[in-house]
Amino acid sequence: MPPSFGYHENSSFSPLSPMFQLAWDSTSLGEFKTCPRKYYYSIVLGWEPLETSVHLIFGLLMHSAAEHYDHFRASGVSHEDAMWRTLAWAMAATWNKALGRPWMSVDSNKNRLTLIRTIVWHMDKYGENDPLQTVILSDGRPAVELSFHFANGYASQDGEPLLTCGHMDRIAKLNSESYIVDKKSTKNTISASFFAQYSPDNQFSTYMLAGRVAFQLPVKGLIVDAAQVAVGFTRFERGLVERTEGQINEWVDGLGFWFASAESCAKRGWELESASGDSSIAWPMNDKNCSMYGGCSFRKICSKAPGQRQQWLRTEFRQRQWNPLSKRGDI
């Protein structure tokens, strides 16, 4: 494996127990909770499908557009100018310079047209008259696309402190109360059940904890800006997701179980790898989740005989390094 990929030379992993992650974001923790084997492939080794999911591309572009608009507005740019600048960015970001053509998508709901439409209509609806006002942090920065990391009170068996880290979209005020704002898109009708899926939710619990610890703000809850994106329309709804102090404490208490489980897998995996064995067997498959969310991207790999899996990974996947300590937010 090339040393620039996976846990090799990755600052979020332990130098004492190289397969054990010390800095955990909601993605890493969520992967491990879903399936230790999936976590091993995607986070520890850094494998990802050759083709990036259109849903991931759409979501990232939608978030980035909102980040640009919010930065422009927080710096004093007018709503109209901020819209045009954001639109110019979005058009450039969805243009493939190498191929000399726009981003092409096979999804009729999520493509360049529906993305640009969603971005513009969202700015029309919530831009100038948005009751949510971006918080300005103590250092003068707008609270937009925030990177965070902080000690969560846990430590490895070797005494290394564990960190909770990640990135959140925005912190805003509504009626003098602070809220974390996150954007989601779906092709389905947005109802109460859509917002209910985030209670409980690993990502949003991480954000709530970060708002209070990393940014020292009395965050009251999360506001989800949801967009239903269809072929001929985009509809928007806002919903509130709350967490009580007791719920946050309960979630933090549960982290100990997951960290201990991950460290156990990591230590056994490192022993096997050091002995030139198959370290993947140290990370058990949760085969009850293979069909969740449309099917795990590694299901085809896990269905192969153990001796064939590395060959299939090299053929159908590519590697990148997942490091939650990498910062974002600089445009």
Contacts in CASP RR format, 6 or more apart in sequence:
PFRMAT RR
TARGET T0000
AUTHOR 0000-0000-0000
METHOD contacts of the structure
MODEL  1
MPPSFGYHENSSFSPLSPMFQLAWDSTSLGEFKTCPRKYYYSIVLGWEPL
ETSVHLIFGLLMHSAAEHYDHFRASGVSHEDAMWRTLAWAMAATWNKALG
RPWMSVDSNKNRLTLIRTIVWHMDKYGENDPLQTVILSDGRPAVELSFHF
ANGYASQDGEPLLTCGHMDRIAKLNSESYIVDKKSTKNTISASFFAQYSP
DNQFSTYMLAGRVAFQLPVKGLIVDAAQVAVGFTRFERGLVERTEGQINE
WVDGLGFWFASAESCAKRGWELESASGDSSIAWPMNDKNCSMYGGCSFRK
ICSKAPGQRQQWLRTEFRQRQWNPLSKRGDI
1 8 0 8 1.000
1 45 0 8 1.000
1 319 0 8 1.000
2 8 0 8 1.000
2 319 0 8 1.000
3 9 0 8 1.000
4 321 0 8 1.000
5 45 0 8 1.000
5 46 0 8 1.000
5 319 0 8 1.000
5 320 0 8 1.000
5 321 0 8 1.000
6 43 0 8 1.000
6 44 0 8 1.000
6 45 0 8 1.000
6 46 0 8 1.000
6 319 0 8 1.000
6 321 0 8 1.000
6 322 0 8 1.000
7 13 0 8 1.000
7 18 0 8 1.000
7 19 0 8 1.000
7 21 0 8 1.000
7 44 0 8 1.000
7 45 0 8 1.000
8 18 0 8 1.000
10 321 0 8 1.000
10 322 0 8 1.000
10 323 0 8 1.000
11 23 0 8 1.000
11 323 0 8 1.000
11 325 0 8 1.000
12 21 0 8 1.000
12 22 0 8 1.000
12 23 0 8 1.000
12 165 0 8 1.000
12 322 0 8 1.000
12 323 0 8 1.000
12 324 0 8 1.000
12 325 0 8 1.000
13 19 0 8 1.000
13 20 0 8 1.000
13 21 0 8 1.000
13 22 0 8 1.000
14 20 0 8 1.000
14 21 0 8 1.000
14 22 0 8 1.000
14 156 0 8 1.000
14 158 0 8 1.000
14 160 0 8 1.000
14 266 0 8 1.000
16 156 0 8 1.000
16 158 0 8 1.000
16 160 0 8 1.000
17 156 0 8 1.000
17 157 0 8 1.000
17 158 0 8 1.000
17 263 0 8 1.000
17 266 0 8 1.000
17 267 0 8 1.000
17 270 0 8 1.000
18 266 0 8 1.000
18 270 0 8 1.000
19 44 0 8 1.000
19 265 0 8 1.000
19 266 0 8 1.000
19 267 0 8 1.000
19 269 0 8 1.000
19 270 0 8 1.000
19 273 0 8 1.000
19 279 0 8 1.000
20 156 0 8 1.000
20 262 0 8 1.000
20 263 0 8 1.000
20 266 0 8 1.000
20 267 0 8 1.000
21 28 0 8 1.000
21 43 0 8 1.000
21 44 0 8 1.000
21 262 0 8 1.000
21 266 0 8 1.000
22 156 0 8 1.000
22 160 0 8 1.000
22 161 0 8 1.000
22 162 0 8 1.000
22 163 0 8 1.000
23 149 0 8 1.000
23 162 0 8 1.000
23 163 0 8 1.000
23 165 0 8 1.000
23 323 0 8 1.000
23 324 0 8 1.000
23 325 0 8 1.000
24 152 0 8 1.000
24 162 0 8 1.000
24 163 0 8 1.000
24 164 0 8 1.000
24 165 0 8 1.000
24 259 0 8 1.000
24 324 0 8 1.000
25 164 0 8 1.000
25 165 0 8 1.000
25 166 0 8 1.000
25 167 0 8 1.000
25 206 0 8 1.000
25 324 0 8 1.000
26 166 0 8 1.000
26 202 0 8 1.000
26 203 0 8 1.000
26 206 0 8 1.000
26 207 0 8 1.000
27 43 0 8 1.000
27 322 0 8 1.000
27 324 0 8 1.000
28 39 0 8 1.000
28 43 0 8 1.000
28 322 0 8 1.000
28 324 0 8 1.000
29 202 0 8 1.000
29 206 0 8 1.000
29 255 0 8 1.000
29 258 0 8 1.000
30 39 0 8 1.000
30 202 0 8 1.000
30 203 0 8 1.000
31 38 0 8 1.000
31 39 0 8 1.000
31 42 0 8 1.000
31 43 0 8 1.000
32 39 0 8 1.000
32 43 0 8 1.000
32 258 0 8 1.000
32 261 0 8 1.000
32 262 0 8 1.000
33 202 0 8 1.000
33 258 0 8 1.000
34 286 0 8 1.000
34 289 0 8 1.000
34 292 0 8 1.000
35 285 0 8 1.000
35 286 0 8 1.000
35 289 0 8 1.000
35 290 0 8 1.000
35 296 0 8 1.000
36 261 0 8 1.000
36 262 0 8 1.000
36 265 0 8 1.000
36 283 0 8 1.000
36 284 0 8 1.000
36 285 0 8 1.000
36 286 0 8 1.000
37 280 0 8 1.000
37 283 0 8 1.000
37 284 0 8 1.000
37 285 0 8 1.000
37 286 0 8 1.000
37 298 0 8 1.000
37 302 0 8 1.000
38 286 0 8 1.000
38 289 0 8 1.000
38 296 0 8 1.000
38 298 0 8 1.000
39 262 0 8 1.000
39 283 0 8 1.000
40 265 0 8 1.000
40 279 0 8 1.000
40 280 0 8 1.000
40 282 0 8 1.000
40 283 0 8 1.000
41 47 0 8 1.000
41 280 0 8 1.000
41 298 0 8 1.000
41 301 0 8 1.000
41 313 0 8 1.000
42 48 0 8 1.000
42 297 0 8 1.000
42 298 0 8 1.000
42 322 0 8 1.000
43 322 0 8 1.000
44 266 0 8 1.000
44 283 0 8 1.000
45 319 0 8 1.000
46 319 0 8 1.000
46 320 0 8 1.000
46 321 0 8 1.000
46 322 0 8 1.000
47 298 0 8 1.000
47 313 0 8 1.000
47 317 0 8 1.000
47 318 0 8 1.000
47 319 0 8 1.000
48 297 0 8 1.000
48 317 0 8 1.000
48 318 0 8 1.000
48 319 0 8 1.000
48 320 0 8 1.000
49 297 0 8 1.000
49 316 0 8 1.000
49 317 0 8 1.000
49 318 0 8 1.000
50 316 0 8 1.000
50 317 0 8 1.000
50 318 0 8 1.000
54 105 0 8 1.000
54 106 0 8 1.000
54 107 0 8 1.000
54 110 0 8 1.000
54 111 0 8 1.000
55 107 0 8 1.000
55 110 0 8 1.000
55 185 0 8 1.000
57 103 0 8 1.000
57 105 0 8 1.000
57 110 0 8 1.000
58 105 0 8 1.000
58 107 0 8 1.000
58 110 0 8 1.000
58 115 0 8 1.000
58 185 0 8 1.000
58 229 0 8 1.000
59 183 0 8 1.000
59 185 0 8 1.000
61 90 0 8 1.000
61 93 0 8 1.000
61 94 0 8 1.000
61 115 0 8 1.000
62 115 0 8 1.000
62 118 0 8 1.000
62 119 0 8 1.000
62 183 0 8 1.000
62 185 0 8 1.000
62 227 0 8 1.000
63 145 0 8 1.000
63 169 0 8 1.000
63 183 0 8 1.000
64 89 0 8 1.000
64 93 0 8 1.000
65 86 0 8 1.000
65 89 0 8 1.000
65 90 0 8 1.000
65 93 0 8 1.000
65 119 0 8 1.000
66 119 0 8 1.000
66 122 0 8 1.000
66 169 0 8 1.000
66 170 0 8 1.000
66 183 0 8 1.000
67 144 0 8 1.000
67 145 0 8 1.000
67 169 0 8 1.000
67 170 0 8 1.000
67 329 0 8 1.000
67 331 0 8 1.000
68 85 0 8 1.000
68 86 0 8 1.000
68 89 0 8 1.000
68 331 0 8 1.000
69 82 0 8 1.000
69 83 0 8 1.000
69 86 0 8 1.000
69 123 0 8 1.000
69 127 0 8 1.000
70 134 0 8 1.000
70 142 0 8 1.000
70 144 0 8 1.000
70 170 0 8 1.000
71 142 0 8 1.000
71 144 0 8 1.000
71 331 0 8 1.000
72 81 0 8 1.000
72 82 0 8 1.000
72 85 0 8 1.000
72 86 0 8 1.000
73 79 0 8 1.000
73 82 0 8 1.000
73 127 0 8 1.000
73 134 0 8 1.000
74 134 0 8 1.000
74 136 0 8 1.000
74 142 0 8 1.000
74 144 0 8 1.000
75 142 0 8 1.000
77 85 0 8 1.000
79 123 0 8 1.000
79 127 0 8 1.000
79 128 0 8 1.000
82 123 0 8 1.000
83 120 0 8 1.000
83 123 0 8 1.000
86 119 0 8 1.000
86 123 0 8 1.000
87 116 0 8 1.000
87 119 0 8 1.000
87 120 0 8 1.000
90 115 0 8 1.000
90 116 0 8 1.000
90 119 0 8 1.000
91 116 0 8 1.000
94 102 0 8 1.000
94 103 0 8 1.000
94 112 0 8 1.000
94 115 0 8 1.000
94 116 0 8 1.000
95 101 0 8 1.000
95 102 0 8 1.000
95 103 0 8 1.000
96 102 0 8 1.000
96 103 0 8 1.000
96 104 0 8 1.000
102 112 0 8 1.000
103 111 0 8 1.000
103 112 0 8 1.000
104 111 0 8 1.000
104 112 0 8 1.000
105 111 0 8 1.000
105 112 0 8 1.000
108 231 0 8 1.000
109 187 0 8 1.000
109 229 0 8 1.000
109 230 0 8 1.000
109 231 0 8 1.000
110 185 0 8 1.000
110 187 0 8 1.000
110 229 0 8 1.000
114 229 0 8 1.000
114 230 0 8 1.000
114 231 0 8 1.000
114 232 0 8 1.000
114 234 0 8 1.000
117 234 0 8 1.000
118 185 0 8 1.000
118 227 0 8 1.000
118 229 0 8 1.000
118 234 0 8 1.000
121 234 0 8 1.000
121 236 0 8 1.000
122 225 0 8 1.000
122 227 0 8 1.000
122 234 0 8 1.000
122 236 0 8 1.000
125 236 0 8 1.000
126 132 0 8 1.000
126 225 0 8 1.000
126 236 0 8 1.000
131 174 0 8 1.000
131 175 0 8 1.000
132 172 0 8 1.000
132 173 0 8 1.000
132 174 0 8 1.000
132 179 0 8 1.000
132 181 0 8 1.000
132 223 0 8 1.000
133 172 0 8 1.000
133 173 0 8 1.000
133 174 0 8 1.000
134 142 0 8 1.000
134 143 0 8 1.000
134 144 0 8 1.000
134 170 0 8 1.000
134 171 0 8 1.000
134 172 0 8 1.000
135 142 0 8 1.000
135 143 0 8 1.000
135 171 0 8 1.000
135 172 0 8 1.000
135 173 0 8 1.000
135 178 0 8 1.000
135 217 0 8 1.000
136 142 0 8 1.000
136 143 0 8 1.000
137 143 0 8 1.000
137 215 0 8 1.000
143 170 0 8 1.000
143 171 0 8 1.000
143 172 0 8 1.000
143 215 0 8 1.000
144 169 0 8 1.000
144 170 0 8 1.000
144 329 0 8 1.000
145 167 0 8 1.000
145 168 0 8 1.000
145 169 0 8 1.000
145 170 0 8 1.000
145 328 0 8 1.000
145 329 0 8 1.000
146 167 0 8 1.000
146 168 0 8 1.000
146 170 0 8 1.000
146 171 0 8 1.000
146 215 0 8 1.000
146 329 0 8 1.000
147 165 0 8 1.000
147 166 0 8 1.000
147 167 0 8 1.000
147 326 0 8 1.000
147 327 0 8 1.000
147 328 0 8 1.000
147 329 0 8 1.000
148 165 0 8 1.000
148 166 0 8 1.000
148 167 0 8 1.000
148 168 0 8 1.000
148 210 0 8 1.000
148 211 0 8 1.000
148 214 0 8 1.000
148 215 0 8 1.000
149 163 0 8 1.000
149 164 0 8 1.000
149 165 0 8 1.000
149 166 0 8 1.000
149 214 0 8 1.000
149 324 0 8 1.000
149 325 0 8 1.000
150 163 0 8 1.000
150 164 0 8 1.000
150 165 0 8 1.000
150 210 0 8 1.000
150 213 0 8 1.000
150 214 0 8 1.000
151 161 0 8 1.000
151 162 0 8 1.000
151 163 0 8 1.000
152 162 0 8 1.000
152 163 0 8 1.000
152 164 0 8 1.000
152 209 0 8 1.000
152 252 0 8 1.000
152 255 0 8 1.000
153 161 0 8 1.000
153 162 0 8 1.000
154 161 0 8 1.000
154 162 0 8 1.000
154 255 0 8 1.000
154 256 0 8 1.000
154 259 0 8 1.000
155 161 0 8 1.000
155 162 0 8 1.000
156 162 0 8 1.000
156 263 0 8 1.000
157 263 0 8 1.000
157 267 0 8 1.000
162 259 0 8 1.000
163 325 0 8 1.000
164 206 0 8 1.000
164 209 0 8 1.000
164 210 0 8 1.000
164 213 0 8 1.000
165 324 0 8 1.000
165 325 0 8 1.000
166 206 0 8 1.000
166 210 0 8 1.000
166 324 0 8 1.000
167 328 0 8 1.000
167 329 0 8 1.000
168 180 0 8 1.000
168 182 0 8 1.000
168 207 0 8 1.000
168 210 0 8 1.000
168 211 0 8 1.000
169 180 0 8 1.000
169 181 0 8 1.000
169 182 0 8 1.000
169 183 0 8 1.000
170 180 0 8 1.000
170 181 0 8 1.000
170 182 0 8 1.000
171 178 0 8 1.000
171 179 0 8 1.000
171 180 0 8 1.000
171 181 0 8 1.000
171 211 0 8 1.000
171 215 0 8 1.000
171 217 0 8 1.000
171 219 0 8 1.000
172 178 0 8 1.000
172 179 0 8 1.000
172 181 0 8 1.000
172 223 0 8 1.000
173 179 0 8 1.000
174 223 0 8 1.000
177 220 0 8 1.000
178 217 0 8 1.000
178 218 0 8 1.000
178 219 0 8 1.000
178 220 0 8 1.000
179 219 0 8 1.000
179 220 0 8 1.000
179 221 0 8 1.000
179 222 0 8 1.000
179 223 0 8 1.000
179 240 0 8 1.000
180 204 0 8 1.000
180 207 0 8 1.000
180 208 0 8 1.000
180 211 0 8 1.000
180 219 0 8 1.000
180 221 0 8 1.000
180 222 0 8 1.000
180 223 0 8 1.000
181 222 0 8 1.000
181 223 0 8 1.000
181 224 0 8 1.000
181 225 0 8 1.000
182 204 0 8 1.000
182 207 0 8 1.000
182 222 0 8 1.000
182 223 0 8 1.000
182 224 0 8 1.000
182 225 0 8 1.000
183 224 0 8 1.000
183 225 0 8 1.000
183 226 0 8 1.000
183 227 0 8 1.000
184 224 0 8 1.000
184 225 0 8 1.000
184 226 0 8 1.000
184 227 0 8 1.000
185 226 0 8 1.000
185 227 0 8 1.000
185 228 0 8 1.000
185 229 0 8 1.000
186 194 0 8 1.000
186 226 0 8 1.000
186 227 0 8 1.000
186 228 0 8 1.000
186 229 0 8 1.000
187 228 0 8 1.000
187 229 0 8 1.000
187 230 0 8 1.000
188 194 0 8 1.000
188 228 0 8 1.000
189 228 0 8 1.000
190 226 0 8 1.000
190 228 0 8 1.000
190 235 0 8 1.000
190 237 0 8 1.000
194 226 0 8 1.000
194 237 0 8 1.000
195 224 0 8 1.000
195 226 0 8 1.000
195 239 0 8 1.000
195 240 0 8 1.000
195 241 0 8 1.000
198 204 0 8 1.000
198 222 0 8 1.000
198 224 0 8 1.000
198 241 0 8 1.000
199 241 0 8 1.000
199 242 0 8 1.000
199 243 0 8 1.000
200 247 0 8 1.000
200 251 0 8 1.000
201 241 0 8 1.000
204 222 0 8 1.000
204 241 0 8 1.000
204 243 0 8 1.000
205 243 0 8 1.000
205 247 0 8 1.000
205 248 0 8 1.000
205 251 0 8 1.000
207 222 0 8 1.000
208 219 0 8 1.000
208 221 0 8 1.000
208 222 0 8 1.000
208 243 0 8 1.000
208 248 0 8 1.000
209 248 0 8 1.000
209 251 0 8 1.000
209 252 0 8 1.000
211 217 0 8 1.000
211 219 0 8 1.000
212 218 0 8 1.000
212 219 0 8 1.000
212 248 0 8 1.000
220 242 0 8 1.000
221 240 0 8 1.000
221 241 0 8 1.000
221 242 0 8 1.000
221 243 0 8 1.000
222 240 0 8 1.000
222 241 0 8 1.000
222 242 0 8 1.000
222 243 0 8 1.000
223 238 0 8 1.000
223 239 0 8 1.000
223 240 0 8 1.000
223 241 0 8 1.000
224 238 0 8 1.000
224 239 0 8 1.000
224 240 0 8 1.000
224 241 0 8 1.000
225 236 0 8 1.000
225 238 0 8 1.000
226 236 0 8 1.000
226 237 0 8 1.000
226 238 0 8 1.000
226 239 0 8 1.000
227 234 0 8 1.000
227 235 0 8 1.000
227 236 0 8 1.000
228 234 0 8 1.000
228 235 0 8 1.000
228 236 0 8 1.000
228 237 0 8 1.000
265 282 0 8 1.000
265 283 0 8 1.000
265 284 0 8 1.000
266 282 0 8 1.000
268 282 0 8 1.000
269 279 0 8 1.000
269 282 0 8 1.000
269 283 0 8 1.000
270 279 0 8 1.000
271 282 0 8 1.000
272 278 0 8 1.000
272 279 0 8 1.000
272 281 0 8 1.000
272 282 0 8 1.000
273 279 0 8 1.000
278 306 0 8 1.000
278 307 0 8 1.000
280 306 0 8 1.000
280 309 0 8 1.000
281 306 0 8 1.000
285 302 0 8 1.000
287 302 0 8 1.000
289 296 0 8 1.000
290 296 0 8 1.000
290 299 0 8 1.000
290 302 0 8 1.000
291 299 0 8 1.000
296 302 0 8 1.000
300 312 0 8 1.000
300 316 0 8 1.000
301 309 0 8 1.000
301 312 0 8 1.000
301 313 0 8 1.000
301 316 0 8 1.000
301 317 0 8 1.000
302 309 0 8 1.000
304 312 0 8 1.000
END
